[in-house]
Amino acid sequence: MKILMINHFPLEGSGSGTYTKNLAMQLAENGHEVCVILPENRSEIPQYEGVRLHPVFFTYEEEIPGALPFNFPCFTTHPRSVVAFSDLDDVQMEAYKAAFTQAINEEVAKWKPDVIHGQHVWILPYLAIGKGVPLVLTAHGTDLMGYDKWPSMRHYAKEAMDACAKVICISKDNEALIRSTFPEHVDKIQRMRNGYNPAIFFPQQLDRAAVLGSYGVDYRGQRIALFAGKLTNFKGVDVLLDAAAIIARKDPDVFIPIAGDGEERANLEAQKAALALPNVQFLGNVTQDALCRLYNIADVDLVPSRREPFGLVAVEAMACGTPVVATNEGGLPDFVNDSVGGLVPVEDAPALAEKILEVLDRAVGNAAWRADIQQYAEENYSQAAIIQELIALYNSVLA
């Protein structure tokens, strides 16, 4: 089978990019041909075994011949772009659509895919309508945030939903949003859990001082509570910093590294300074391999999001055996529970601080817990365990 995937973001630096990359690599391992159309703003881009990339280039930190003269747009933010879809003027939007239409038309005409799998219920799948190829969508959640924020662009999402054969929802919460937003298309919904790449995220025995030392951290044996993700408002890092202040008063022997970047970083660093938090350090963006190392040295992973469509970072942490403290909103309650960590209310810094300390005590006091968490993740959320569901879905739209 030939699958043409289309994503609004590069395959590194966003949840939908990681999702697309994982699916593409697993499909290739299962003998299918995969091409991904995606935006890029670097001339040297990562390559993935068995997956062909068709980049549409944008301008960021270097001049790339033929690149669009602006950066790729986002729903919230990306480590390599803070341009929002609403920031594009009419000329830029038309250029954006024309570039991706050309890429889609080229692949349909020359490569002749069997299925087009559009990531996000948004503009790029809309451009794939009417090509004579069945269209499958995945709703990632940030697309629905865009739908709420930008009424003038809703027609793209509506027409994509009208045209698609199936829409994949990655959590119960994600499905509820699709049902309420597009009630006329509930028959197209198929819920399919997200998954991690076991070749990247797995348990390792590492030296904490060495790993943190590579970020300039003078590690002194503290317990480690890690945050990893985009520094944007819905991730709730401001609530985490308030919790960090409570933790510092109760137990100064807890270190909280923050891996990631985004438009809220300056505000968060100012908040850290105002709260005088020596137990918090910003690490900046990290690669997936580096993130695996951080998960492995952490005693607990933190996901304090205000609303997380799924929460792949939590699954990736658990794949390394790391317990997770998360909020009880969005997709996180689908798979985070007391057996792998714990849930807390959104916007509740005292409850977050209390749960972090509770899970830290449990993690440090029970080394065998990590193996149980890793097994839970592998059996339920490894891409290898999920990919057959996606292949069956593709076959159903071809029938």
Secondary structure by P-SEA (a helix, b strand, c coil): cbbbbbbcccccccaaaaaaaaaaaaaaaabbbbbbbbbbcccbbbbbcccccccccccccccccccccccccccccccccccccccccaaaaaaaaaaaaaaaaaaaacccccbbbbccccccccccccccbbbbbbbcaaaaaaaaaccccaaaaaaaaacccbbbbccaaaaaaaaaacccccccbbbbbbbbcccccccccccaaaaaaaacccccccbbbbbbcccccccaaaaaaaaaaaaaaacccbbbbbcccccaaaaaaaaaaaaccccccccccccaaaaaaaaaaccbbbbbcccccccaaaaaaaaabbbbbbccccccccccccccccccccccaaaaaaaaaaaaaaaaaccaaaaaaaaaaaacccccccaaaaaaaaaaaac
